[in-house]
Amino acid sequence: MGMPDDARTAVPRPRLRTSGHLRRTKLVTAFAITALVGIGSYAATYEALIKVSTPATGSIAPAPSISTGSVPPPTTPAQPHP
């Protein structure tokens, strides 16, 4: 009944990828995607910080300076408060 043991062992069955290999592949892929997203976020943040920290040039006029010499000093009351 059935095939002899020799015939069963003589025909190699195609090996399927093991679950461990698939798990490792998914893990490596997840780390690669995370690294790319992290690099993109860092680059975008760096660009924004550079744009904010550099002085503006162009048509924006400088703000007028405020002189404290034209402000009168505070007056003191003649009668102290009880």
Backbone as numpy.savetxt, mean C-alpha at the origin, in Angstrom:
# Nx Ny Nz CAx CAy CAz Cx Cy Cz
-10.27 -64.46 -12.54 -11.10 -63.30 -12.54 -10.21 -62.06 -12.54
-10.42 -61.17 -13.45 -9.64 -59.95 -13.50 -8.31 -60.14 -14.17
-7.48 -59.14 -14.03 -6.16 -59.16 -14.66 -5.15 -59.73 -13.66
-4.13 -60.35 -14.18 -3.09 -60.83 -13.27 -2.32 -59.64 -12.67
-1.65 -59.86 -11.57 -0.91 -58.79 -10.90 0.14 -58.17 -11.79
0.74 -58.98 -12.68 1.78 -58.45 -13.57 1.21 -57.37 -14.49
0.04 -57.60 -15.01 -0.56 -56.66 -15.97 -0.94 -55.35 -15.27
-1.38 -55.43 -14.04 -1.76 -54.21 -13.33 -0.56 -53.33 -13.02
0.51 -53.92 -12.65 1.69 -53.14 -12.30 2.48 -52.71 -13.51
2.29 -53.36 -14.65 3.06 -53.03 -15.84 2.59 -51.73 -16.48
1.33 -51.39 -16.34 0.81 -50.17 -16.97 0.82 -49.06 -15.92
1.73 -48.08 -16.11 1.75 -46.99 -15.13 0.56 -46.08 -15.35
-0.05 -45.72 -14.27 -1.17 -44.79 -14.36 -0.61 -43.36 -14.37
-1.24 -42.46 -15.10 -0.77 -41.06 -15.07 -1.00 -40.49 -13.67
0.03 -39.84 -13.18 -0.05 -39.27 -11.83 -0.76 -37.93 -11.88
-1.65 -37.77 -10.98 -2.33 -36.49 -10.85 -1.50 -35.60 -9.94
-1.66 -34.31 -10.11 -0.95 -33.40 -9.20 -1.48 -33.60 -7.79
-0.58 -33.62 -6.89 -1.00 -33.84 -5.51 -1.62 -32.58 -4.95
-2.41 -32.75 -3.92 -3.05 -31.59 -3.31 -2.02 -30.67 -2.67
-0.91 -31.24 -2.19 0.15 -30.41 -1.61 0.77 -29.49 -2.64
0.97 -30.01 -3.85 1.55 -29.19 -4.92 0.60 -28.05 -5.29
-0.69 -28.36 -5.39 -1.66 -27.31 -5.71 -1.74 -26.27 -4.60
-1.67 -26.73 -3.36 -1.71 -25.80 -2.24 -0.50 -24.87 -2.28
0.67 -25.43 -2.58 1.89 -24.63 -2.64 1.80 -23.63 -3.79
1.26 -24.06 -4.92 1.13 -23.17 -6.08 0.20 -22.00 -5.75
-0.91 -22.31 -5.09 -1.85 -21.24 -4.71 -1.21 -20.29 -3.72
-0.42 -20.83 -2.80 0.23 -19.99 -1.80 1.25 -19.06 -2.45
2.04 -19.59 -3.36 3.03 -18.76 -4.06 2.33 -17.69 -4.90
1.24 -18.06 -5.54 0.49 -17.09 -6.34 -0.08 -15.99 -5.45
-0.61 -16.37 -4.29 -1.15 -15.37 -3.37 -0.08 -14.42 -2.88
1.11 -14.94 -2.56 2.19 -14.07 -2.12 2.65 -13.14 -3.25
2.69 -13.64 -4.47 3.10 -12.81 -5.60 2.11 -11.67 -5.83
0.82 -11.97 -5.77 -0.19 -10.93 -5.95 -0.12 -9.92 -4.82
0.06 -10.40 -3.59 0.17 -9.50 -2.45 1.38 -8.58 -2.60
2.49 -9.12 -3.07 3.69 -8.30 -3.26 3.45 -7.23 -4.32
2.79 -7.60 -5.41 2.53 -6.62 -6.47 1.59 -5.52 -5.99
0.57 -5.89 -5.24 -0.35 -4.88 -4.71 0.38 -3.98 -3.72
1.24 -4.56 -2.88 2.00 -3.76 -1.92 2.94 -2.79 -2.60
3.61 -3.24 -3.64 4.52 -2.37 -4.38 3.73 -1.23 -5.04
2.58 -1.56 -5.60 1.75 -0.52 -6.22 1.26 0.50 -5.21
0.86 0.03 -4.04 0.40 0.95 -2.99 1.54 1.84 -2.53
2.72 1.25 -2.35 3.88 2.04 -1.92 4.21 3.10 -2.97
4.20 2.71 -4.24 4.54 3.67 -5.30 3.53 4.80 -5.36
2.24 4.48 -5.21 1.22 5.52 -5.26 1.35 6.47 -4.07
1.61 5.91 -2.89 1.77 6.74 -1.70 3.01 7.62 -1.83
4.08 7.06 -2.34 5.33 7.81 -2.52 5.10 8.97 -3.49
4.42 8.71 -4.60 4.14 9.76 -5.58 3.29 10.87 -4.95
2.28 10.49 -4.17 1.43 11.49 -3.54 2.22 12.33 -2.54
3.08 11.70 -1.77 3.88 12.45 -0.80 4.86 13.39 -1.49
5.42 12.97 -2.59 6.33 13.84 -3.35 5.57 15.06 -3.87
4.37 14.83 -4.40 3.58 15.95 -4.93 3.18 16.92 -3.82
2.87 16.42 -2.65 2.45 17.28 -1.55 3.63 18.04 -0.97
4.79 17.41 -0.90 5.93 18.03 -0.23 6.68 19.04 -1.10
6.54 18.99 -2.41 7.25 19.94 -3.27 6.48 21.25 -3.30
7.20 22.38 -3.31 6.51 23.67 -3.35 5.82 23.86 -4.70
4.69 24.52 -4.67 3.93 24.74 -5.89 4.61 25.82 -6.73
4.67 25.62 -7.99 5.21 26.62 -8.91 4.15 26.92 -9.95
4.14 28.13 -10.43 3.19 28.47 -11.48 2.45 29.75 -11.18
1.14 29.72 -11.37 0.36 30.95 -11.31 -0.13 31.31 -9.90
0.21 30.54 -8.92 -0.24 30.85 -7.56 0.64 31.95 -6.99
0.00 33.05 -6.57 0.74 34.18 -6.01 1.09 33.88 -4.56
2.22 34.37 -4.09 2.58 34.12 -2.69 1.64 34.88 -1.76
1.39 34.33 -0.60 0.51 34.97 0.38 1.20 36.21 0.94
0.45 37.30 1.16 1.07 38.50 1.73 1.51 38.23 3.17
2.62 38.83 3.53 3.12 38.62 4.89 2.33 39.49 5.86
2.10 38.97 7.03 1.35 39.70 8.05 2.36 40.34 8.99
2.27 41.64 9.14 3.17 42.36 10.02 2.49 42.57 11.36
3.17 42.26 12.44 2.60 42.47 13.77 2.78 43.90 14.24
3.52 44.72 13.50 3.74 46.11 13.91 2.48 46.96 13.80
1.54 46.61 12.93 0.35 47.43 12.75 -0.77 47.05 13.73
-0.60 45.98 14.47 -1.62 45.57 15.43 -1.35 46.26 16.75
-2.34 46.97 17.27 -2.10 47.67 18.55 -2.00 46.66 19.68
-1.22 46.99 20.70 -1.08 46.07 21.83 -2.40 46.00 22.61
-2.65 44.91 23.28 -3.89 44.81 24.05 -3.91 45.84 25.19
-5.07 46.37 25.47 -5.19 47.37 26.55 -5.48 46.67 27.87
-4.97 47.23 28.92 -5.22 46.68 30.25 -6.35 47.44 30.91
-7.22 46.77 31.60 -8.34 47.49 32.23 -7.82 48.33 33.39
-8.52 49.43 33.62 -8.11 50.34 34.72 -8.41 49.72 36.07
-9.49 49.01 36.17 -9.87 48.39 37.44 -9.67 46.88 37.30
-8.92 46.26 38.20 -8.82 44.79 38.14 -10.13 44.15 38.53
-10.42 43.01 37.98 -11.64 42.29 38.30 -11.52 41.62 39.65
-12.59 41.76 40.50 -12.50 41.14 41.84 -12.62 39.65 41.79
